[in-house]
Amino acid sequence: MLENKIAEYRKNKKLIQQELADMVGIQRPYLSELENGKNEPGGLLMLKIAKALGVDVNEIFFISSVQYKEHDSHSEDYYASNSKLAG
């Protein structure tokens, strides 16, 4: 899961959701969904948001380490089960 700090950086810039949404060319409800993790932005939108907030994209968007570990363990299970089939 992609996590973000959009709301944190937006509030630090003293912007309301509508202002940021207008700056990056999206609707305010969609921005709300992004901030609340109900939707994930594409790469271009991530860059637009970061630029509008004046920060590096990596400071706002990151992969949850918990999710990464879960994905990693699923991959190990997948490879383990498939190697048993091959052998």
C-alpha positions as CSV (number, residue, x, y, z in Angstrom):
1,M,0.0,0.0,0.0
2,L,1.2,3.5,-0.9
3,E,1.2,5.8,2.1
4,N,1.4,9.5,1.9
5,K,1.8,12.7,3.8
6,I,-0.2,14.9,1.5
7,A,-2.4,16.4,4.2
8,E,0.6,17.0,6.5
9,Y,2.5,19.0,3.9
10,R,-0.7,20.7,2.6
11,K,-1.5,22.0,6.1
12,N,2.1,23.1,6.7
13,K,1.7,25.3,3.5
14,K,-1.6,26.6,5.0
15,L,-3.5,25.4,2.0
16,I,-7.0,24.1,2.0
17,Q,-7.9,21.0,0.0
18,Q,-9.6,23.0,-2.7
19,E,-6.5,25.2,-3.3
20,L,-4.2,22.2,-3.7
21,A,-6.7,20.4,-5.8
22,D,-7.0,23.4,-8.1
23,M,-3.2,23.7,-8.3
24,V,-2.8,20.1,-9.5
25,G,-5.9,19.9,-11.7
26,I,-8.1,17.4,-9.7
27,Q,-11.4,17.6,-7.9
28,R,-11.4,18.2,-4.1
29,P,-13.2,14.9,-3.3
30,Y,-10.5,13.0,-5.1
31,L,-7.8,14.8,-3.2
32,S,-9.6,13.9,0.0
33,E,-9.5,10.2,-1.1
34,L,-5.8,10.5,-1.8
35,E,-5.1,12.0,1.6
36,N,-7.1,9.3,3.4
37,G,-5.6,6.4,1.5
38,K,-8.8,5.5,-0.2
39,N,-7.2,6.0,-3.6
40,E,-3.7,6.1,-5.0
41,P,-2.3,8.7,-7.4
42,G,-0.4,7.9,-10.6
43,G,3.2,8.9,-11.0
44,L,2.5,12.2,-12.9
45,L,0.0,13.3,-10.2
46,M,2.5,12.4,-7.5
47,L,5.0,14.7,-9.2
48,K,2.4,17.5,-9.5
49,I,1.5,17.3,-5.9
50,A,5.1,17.3,-4.7
51,K,5.9,20.3,-7.0
52,A,2.8,22.2,-5.7
53,L,3.9,21.6,-2.1
54,G,7.5,22.4,-2.8
55,V,9.0,19.1,-1.6
56,D,10.6,16.0,-3.1
57,V,8.1,13.3,-4.2
58,N,9.9,10.8,-1.9
59,E,9.2,12.9,1.1
60,I,5.4,12.6,0.5
61,F,4.9,9.2,-0.9
62,F,6.3,5.9,0.3
63,I,5.5,2.2,0.5
64,S,4.5,1.0,3.9
65,S,7.2,-1.2,5.4
66,V,4.5,-3.5,6.9
67,Q,3.0,-3.9,3.5
68,Y,6.4,-4.5,1.9
69,K,7.2,-7.2,4.5
70,E,3.8,-8.8,3.8
71,H,4.4,-8.7,0.1
72,D,7.9,-10.1,0.6
73,S,6.6,-13.1,2.7
74,H,3.9,-13.8,0.1
75,S,6.6,-13.9,-2.6
76,E,8.7,-16.3,-0.5
77,D,5.6,-18.6,-0.1
78,Y,5.0,-18.4,-3.8
79,Y,8.5,-19.3,-4.8
80,A,8.7,-22.1,-2.2
81,S,5.5,-23.7,-3.4
82,N,6.5,-23.4,-7.0
83,S,10.0,-24.9,-6.4
84,K,8.3,-27.9,-4.8
85,L,6.3,-28.4,-7.9
86,A,9.3,-28.1,-10.2
87,G,11.4,-30.5,-8.2
